[in-house]
Amino acid sequence: MTDAPFDLSQTDKLLTTTRAVRKRLDLERPVDIQVILDCIDLAQQAPTGGNRQRWRWIVITDPDKRREIAQTYIDGGSEYLAGAGASDTPDAEQTARVRQSSRFLPEILAQVPALVIPCSLGRPEKLPIAGQASFYGSIIPAIWSFNLALRSRGLGTVYTTLHLNEEKRAAQILGIPDDATQLALLPVAYTKGTDFKAVERPPVTDIVGINGWPA
């Protein structure tokens, strides 16, 4: 593809090795707030429904607030984390490693240099299904762009949602208004090494249908 506008080897490597990072978050190395702001600035280029960027981002570096927000994750995810054991998924071994890593995260979450909570103005609960899809589709691409920007700079994170079971409590801690929706909790740190690899996924022909549902 001589007309490709980017170096495909590097682009493909970024896309296939941006992993959910938990155990390899470096808790000792400080993260300059400007690096996070640069990544959020890049994330703002993500597309949005109706060209309305209704995003708000909260970056938590204060140790006390990190501890409080980490506790909302622990309390909100206690039931899920208690059951994070064996799996009947096709790749049970890989899934078991992910679940073990998930149980590890609460132990170190408060020590991660920065916690980032992306929010969107508005509430999706009463929207029709198309409206809900537009609501989430107008910020999740930005969150993933943020993940990619972090990876390209030697940082990592993991997209978590368990603290949303304690959403109101987190909102009170951080002064988030009632008409805003929290989307995720992203622990941000430099990674211990950058040698992340692609993981095994199903053959694309197994999950794609041409002109109809996959056979």
N, C-alpha and C positions, 0 to 999 in steps of 0.2 A: 504494500500500500504506500506508494511513493508520495501520494498526495495527502497523507495523514498530517494534520497540523501539529501533532505532538510526538514526542518520543514514545512510541507505544510500549516498548519494553519497560520503561520507567512508570508510565501511566498504569499499565496492567499490574505491575508489581505493587504499586500503591493500593490499587483497588482490591487485589487478592490477598494482601498481607496486613490490612488494617483489621486487627483482631480485637476481640473483647479482652481487655487486659486487667487482671486482678492481682495475681501473685507476683507479677513482674513490675509492679508500680514501685518506683524508687521513693521511699518515704523520707530519705535523708537529704535529697538534693532540692534546694529551693526552686520554685517556679516564679519567674518574673511576671508580674501581672500584665505587663505590656505584651508578652507572648500570647497570653490568653486573649487579650483584647484584639491583637492582630488576627487571631484565628476566628474570633467572632465577626470581625470586620469582613473577612473573606466569606464567612458563612452567609452574610447578608446578601450575597450575590445569588443565592438559591432562588428558584422561581416560587411565586406565591399565587394563590387564587385571586383574581381580580387586581393583581399588582398592589395588594394591600399588605404591607409588612407590619403586622400587628404583634411583632415579637418584643419580648422583654427578657433579658438575661440577668441572672443573679450569680455573682461570683463570690463565694464564701471562703475567706482566708482566715478570719478571726477564729482562734482555737476553740473558744467557748461555743461559738455558734456552729462550728464544724461538729463539735461533740453533740450538741443538741440535735442537729439535723441527722447525724449518723444514728442517733437513738431512734428517730422516727423511722428510719430504714429498718433497724433491728426489730422494733415493735411491729411495724407494718408488715414485715416479712417473716415473722416468727413461725407461722403455720406452714408457709411454703418451705422455708429453710429446714424445718424439722423433718419434712417429708422428702427432702432432696436426696434420694437414695438410688436404688436400682432403676434401670430404665428398660423399656421394651422397644426403644427406637431402633432403626436399622443399624446404626453404629453405636451400640450400647457402650462400648469401651470409651469412645470419644465423649459421649454424653455424660458418662460417669465422671470423666475428668472435669467437664464443665461444671457439673453439680458440686463436686468437691471444691472447685475454685469458688463457686457461689457461696459455699458455707464459710470460706476463708475471708471473703470480703468484709463481713460485719466486724471481724476482729481488728481490722486495720483501717476501717473507713474514716474514723475521726483523725487519723494520723496523716491522711493524704493531704498534700500541700494546699490543694484547692478543690472545692466542690462547686459544680456549676449546675444551676437549675434553669433550663430554658422554659419560658412561659409564653402564652399567647393571650391577648386581650379577648374577652368573651368567654362564654360557656357553651359547650356543644350538646349538652344533655337533651335539650328539647328540639334540636334541629332534625329535619328529615335525613335519611341516610346519605343523600347526595351532599347535604350541607355538612354532615359530620365528616364525610370523606374529604371535602374541601377544607374544613377546619384543620384537620390533622395533616392533610397533604400540603398545607401552606406553611408548616413549620418543621415537619420531620425531615424534608430534604435539607434544610438549613442545619439541623442537628447533625445529620450525617456529613455534611460538608465540614462542620466543625471537627468531627472525628478525623476526617481525612487531613485537614490542615494540621491537627495535632501530630498525627503520624508522620507527616512530612518534615516535622521539626524535631523528631525524636521523643515526642511525648505520647502517652497513651491514655485511654479511658475505657469505660464500659457503660453501655446504655442500660441503666437500671430504672425500674418503675415501682419497686416495692414500697418506697416511702409514700407513694400516692394513697396507700391505705390510711395514712395519717396526714392527708393533704391539708386539712384545716389547721392541724397543729403546726405543721411546717409553715403555713401561711402566717400564722400568728407570730412565730419566731422571727420571720423575715419581713413582716409588714406587707405581705402580698394582699392586694385588695380582693374582695369577694368576686368581682367580675373578671378575674384573670384565672387562667387555667395553667397549672404546672404540668409539664409533659414528661419530665424525666429528672433523674439525678445522675450527674456525670462526675465521678472522681477523676481528677486530672493530676498527672505527675509525669516526670520523665520516666522512661522505661529502662529496666535493667537489660541492656543490650537492645539491638534493633533488628535482630535476625529472625523476625516472625515469618512464618511460612503459610502458604495456602493449605486449607484442610480439604478432606475428602467430601465431595458433594455428589448427589445423584447425576448420572449422565443427563445432559440438557435435553436429549431426545425423550427422556422419561417424563419430563415435567412440562413440555411444550406441546401444545396442539396447534396445528396449522389449519385455520378455518373452522375450528371446533374444539371441543374438550379433548384433552390428551387421552389417547387410547389406553 
